Amino acid sequence: MLSNIPITEARHELTSLPEKLAQQGGTLAITRRGKPVLAVMAWEHYEAILETLEILGDANLMANLRQGITEAKSAQGIDWESAKRELDL
């Protein structure tokens, strides 16, 4: 959920923003003259975005992911027990 808050109000509420975000979830848009200028989010959300961008930026990893999705949709994958044996787990 994206909420908007004017920059002047955000300045006064800066120390309470972590609790508000934890309670409401999502991202907070800081606005100046009604236009968003900053985004504030929980650190875990930020890290998740960075991880997603890293995955999307890795061509090899994306190719493997697409292949896995295709195999899963067409039921070409292998069962968990077979995978564990193959990986010596």
Secondary structure, DSSP 8 states (H G I E B T S, - for coil): -EEEEEHHHHHHHGGGHHHHHHHH-SEEEEEETTEEEEEEE-HHHHHHHHHHHHHHT-HHHHHHHHHHHHHHHTT-S--HHHHHHHTT-
